[in-house]
Amino acid sequence: MGKRGEYNMDLANFDKITMNLEDKEQILRPSMGYWKDSFRRFKENKIAVVLTIYIIILFFGSILVPVFSSYSISDQELMKQNLSIGEEGHIFGTDGFGRDIFVRVWYGARISLFIAFVAAFVDLIIGVLYGGISGYFGGKVDQIMTRIIDVIQAIPFMIFAILLAAILEPGIFTIIIAYAILGWTNMARQVRGLVLQIKNQEYVLAARVLGANSRRIMYKHIFPNVIGIVVVTMTLTIPSAMFTEAFLSYIGLGVPLPQASWGTLASDAAGTFISYPSQLFIPAIFISLTILSFNLIGDALRDALDPKLRK
């Protein structure tokens, strides 16, 4: 050290760092689009990937197993009543009427998945359009449409579905009608809140200044930015619809005979639970595992589609 405030540095104690142009222009991390990066982060959740594979197997199994099986959902063999698991070639055994439970479980998956996906589709169409219009136009339009949502959400969905099934003929389409009337409100609220945030962004204001009409702004700028929350909400709607169908079928207001669903299988097995517990456990396990799968997949999609978590 020299004079006060002055320092003598020995250059021999330092290493010279050099970088050529090739190293400077090297891309350390490849550029990724939003959906590609979201898919990459979703794959990192191993549990969600495994459950997605389970849902895919369940979907194709519900289509193929009842078609190619040597048994049908209504075949009754009174000499083979209440067979245990694996007995006489019946993988899941038989019920009190001698019907093959394995085929009925896969057919029940078809019914449950059909109702769930149709309910999610109805949720998508009505909820996104209603919430998008309400949030975009704002003002009195938003106030009136929001009050309508408040009134609809004040009606208990399950009680409404039970009353509707009691008034109309119980069945698949009765459950779908119930969702078309009441089930879309959560989606509409989610979309409305996000649209209220997006419509005041700079790029939306710039598009409006450049002369873009409301239809183009919603189609090109708003809807692409709400698709993430739409996908997540749809994924969480599916297990809710499946539970509703199972509950209504369990109490006798769901899928009518001779059709089979997981709810009707559980209802039929409830009376013989003490003697033949597997007849109730099998549909209960499928119901629980499928609902859990969609919930966990929805959580994984929410994390993967969140732009704040991009690295």
N, C-alpha and C positions, 0 to 999 in steps of 0.2 A: 504493500500500500504506500502510495506516495504522499503528496500533500493531502490535507484534510479535504474530504469530498472527492478525491481522485482515487481511482483503482487501476492497478497495472495488471492486465490479464495476459497470462502466458498462453499463446495460441497452441502450444504443444499439448495442452490439456483438453483440447477440443477435437472432435472428429468432423471432417467436412462431409456433408451430406449432399449427394448429387442425385439428380433425376433426369433421365433422358426423356425425350418427347413420347416415346412408346409407352413408358411407364406412366407418364402423366395422363395420357389419354386412355389408359386401361380402364375398362368397366368392371368395377368390383362387384356390383350387384345388378343383374339384368333388370331392365324396366318391365314392370308388370302392370297390366290393367286392373281395374277394380274387381272384376269378376274372377279373373285368374288368381289374384292375390287372395280373394275371399275363399276360393276353392282350396288354395294351398293351406290356409289357416284352418279350414274345416277338416282337412285330412290329418292335421296334427292332433285332433281330438280322436284318439283311437276308439274310445267307447262309442262315440257318435257314428264312426265309420262302421263298427261291428253291428250296431243297432240298425243302421241304414241297410246293411246287407240282410239282416233279419226281416225288415219290412219288405224288401224286394222279393225274398223267398216266400214270404207270406202272401204277397200279391199274386205271384205266378202260381203258387200252390193252390190258392183259392180258385183259380181258373182251371187248372189242369187236373188236380186230384179228383174232383167229383166227375170229371168227364171220362177219365181213363180207369177209374176204379171199377172193380167187379161188383161193388155194392152201390146202392142208391140211398138217398136220404130217407126214403119212405118204405124200403123193403123191410118187412117184419117177418122174423123167424121165431115163432113162439117156442120152439125147442131150444133156442139159444139165448134165452133171457139172462141178463145180468152176468155175462161172461166177464172174467177178469182181464186185465191188460195182457195182450199177447196170446190169449187162449183161442185155439182153433183158428188161427190166422187173423184174428181181429186185433189190430195193433193197439187200439185203446179200449178194447172190449166192446160189449154191447149194453144197451139200456134195457129198461123193463119191458120193452116191446120187441126185443131182439134186433134192434137196428144198430148198424155199425157206427160207433161213436167217432171213429177216425174220419170217415167221410162227412159226417154231420158237422164236425169241428171245422173242417176246411170249407164246407159250404157256408157255415156260419161266418167264417172270415170273409167270404165274398159279400154277404149281406152287410156286415158291419163296415167293411171298407167302402162299399158302394155308398152307403148312407153318409159316411164320414167325408168322403171326397166330394160328393154332391153338395153337402152342407158347406164345405170349405169354398166350393165354386160359387155358391149363392152368396156367401159372405164376401167373396172377392168382388163380384159384379155390383151388388147393391151397396156394400160398405164403401168401396173405393169411389164409386161415382157420387154417392151421397156426401161422404166426407170431403171429397175433392171440391165439389160445387160449394158446399157450405164454407170451407176454409178460404177458397179463392175469392168469392164475391164479398164475403164479410158483411158488416153492417146489419141491416134489418133482416136480410136473407139468412145470415148466419144465426142471428138470434132466434128466428122462428124455427129454423131447422134444428138448432140445438135443443130448443124446448120440446120439440117432437121426440128427439132422442131421449130426453129426460123422462117423458111420459112413458115411452116404450120400455125403458130400462126399469121403471118402477113396477112393471108386471113381472112376477116370478116366472121364469121360463119353464121350470119343471111343472109347476101347477098348470100353466097355460097348455103345455104339451099334453098333460093328462086329460084336461077338459076337452081339448081338441080331439084326442083319440076317443074319448067317450061320446062326443057328438058325431064325429065322422066315423067311418069304418077304420078300425086299427090296421096299420100297415106301414109300409116303407114311405109312401108318399105323404101320409099324414105327418110323419116326423119331418120330412123335408119341408112341408108347408109351414110347420111351426118354426123352423129355422129361417124360412123366407120372411116370416112376419116379425120375429123377434131376435133372431140370432146374429144379425149383422151390425148391431149397434156398437159393439166394442171396436170392430174394424173401422167404422165410420169415425169414431172419436179419435182413434190413433191417427188416421189419415188427416183428419181436420186439423189436429194440433200441429202436425208436421208441415202441412200446406201453409198454415198461418206463418210459420217461420220462414219457409222457402220463398214465398211470394214477394217478400221485401228484400231479397238478396239483390246484389248489384247486377248480376247477369240477367235476372228477370226484369228488373227495371230498364236495363239497356235494351232488351228485346221489345219491351213495350214502347220505348221511345222510338225505336226503329220501325214501328208500325205493325208489329206482330199482333194478331187478334187473340182473343182469350182461348180459343180452341187450340191454336198452335202453341201458345205458351204452356198450357196444361199438358199437351201431348209431348212436346219436345223438352220442356225444362222442369216441369213439376213432377209428373208421373214417374219419369226415370229416377228421380231422387227419393221417391217414397217406396220404391219397389222392395227395398230391403226390409222395412218394417211390415210391408204387406205379406211377404213370404213368411216371416216369423209368426205373424198373427194367424195366418192360415194354418201353419204347422201346429199351433196351439189350439186351433178350433177343432181339428180332427179328433183328438182324444176326447174333447168335450162332447162331440156328436156321438162318438162310439159309446161313451158312458150313458148318454141319454137313451140311445137305442137299447143297450143292454138292460137298463133299469126298466124301461117301458115294457120290454119283452118279458122281463122277469115277473112283472105284476100282471101280465096278460093283456097289455094294451099296445104291444109292439107288433112284431112280425107274426102274422097268423099262420096256423097250421095249413098245409103240411110243410111249409117252409121252416128252415131251422136257422137260428142265430145263436150267438154265444149266450144271450140272455135267456132264450127259451131252453137251451141245454141246461143252464144253471137252474132254471125254474123246475124243469122236469126232474132233476137230480136232487132237489132240496128235500123232497119227501122221503127219499131212500138214503139220505146222507149217512146215517148211522151204520147201515148194513153195507153200503157200497160208496164209500167216500170218494173214490177216484172219479166217479161220474160227475161230481161237483168240482173237484180240484182241477180237472183238466181244462174245462172252459174258463174257470176262474184264473188259472195261470195264464192262459192266452190273453184274456182281457187285461189283466194287470201288466203283463210284459209288453203288450202292444201300446197301451196307454203310456206306460213309463218310457217306451222307446220314442214315441212322438214328442213327449215333453222334453226329454234330454236332447233329441235332435233339434227341437226348437231353440233350446238354450244355446246349443253349439252354433246354430245358424245366426242367432242374435249376436254372438261374439264375433263370428267370422265376417258378418256383413257390416259391423260397426266401423266406419272409416276412421274413428279416433284411435283404433287399436292397430292400424296399419304401421308396419315397421319399415 
